Amino acid sequence: DALIVGLDTERSHAAGALHLEGDYLVPGLVELHTDNMEKHFVPRPGVQWPSMAAVMAHDTQIAAAGITTVFDSLS
């Protein structure tokens, strides 16, 4: 019923299981409002960055922060 019914403290013996060495596994974060994309296209007044490079830099920065979904607000 979509509930966690238990936590095991021992190593899993299931095929394909990952041992996280004490790290936590969390779902991806959702950024509900940001204007971060604009800053990649125009990093400072008078400077225009190539579109593909700007998008790749933005996505790399966002993914490194654990964010998997972005609702970007452009002005």
C-alpha positions in Angstrom: 0.0 0.0 0.0 2.9 2.4 -0.8 4.3 2.1 2.7 7.7 1.2 3.9 7.2 -2.0 5.9 10.8 -2.6 7.1 14.4 -1.7 6.9 17.2 -4.3 6.8 20.5 -3.5 8.4 22.4 -6.4 6.8 23.8 -6.6 3.3 21.4 -7.6 0.7 22.0 -10.9 -1.2 19.6 -9.9 -4.0 21.1 -10.1 -7.5 22.0 -6.6 -8.7 21.8 -5.0 -5.2 24.1 -2.0 -4.6 26.0 -1.5 -1.3 26.1 2.2 -0.7 28.8 2.1 1.9 26.8 4.1 4.5 25.6 6.7 2.0 21.9 7.5 1.6 19.8 6.9 -1.5 17.3 9.7 -2.0 14.9 10.6 -4.8 15.9 13.4 -7.2 15.0 16.9 -6.1 12.6 19.1 -7.9 13.5 22.8 -8.4 10.1 24.6 -8.5 11.5 28.1 -9.4 14.8 29.3 -10.6 16.2 31.7 -13.1 19.5 29.9 -13.2 19.3 29.1 -17.0 19.4 32.8 -17.9 22.7 33.2 -16.1 24.3 30.6 -18.3 23.1 32.2 -21.6 24.1 35.7 -20.5 26.7 35.4 -17.7 27.3 39.1 -17.5 26.0 42.2 -19.4 27.0 42.2 -23.0 28.2 38.6 -23.1 26.2 36.0 -25.0 27.2 32.3 -24.4 26.6 29.7 -27.1 23.2 28.1 -26.6 24.4 24.4 -26.4 27.3 25.2 -24.1 25.0 27.2 -21.8 22.4 24.4 -21.6 25.0 21.7 -21.0 26.7 23.9 -18.2 23.2 24.5 -16.6 22.3 20.8 -16.7 25.6 19.7 -15.4 25.4 22.1 -12.4 21.8 21.1 -11.7 22.5 17.4 -11.9 25.5 17.8 -9.6 23.2 19.3 -7.0 20.9 16.2 -7.2 18.1 18.0 -9.0 16.3 15.9 -11.6 13.5 18.3 -12.6 13.6 22.0 -13.1 10.8 24.5 -13.7 12.9 27.4 -15.0 11.5 30.9 -14.9 12.7 33.1 -17.8 12.4 36.8 -17.6 
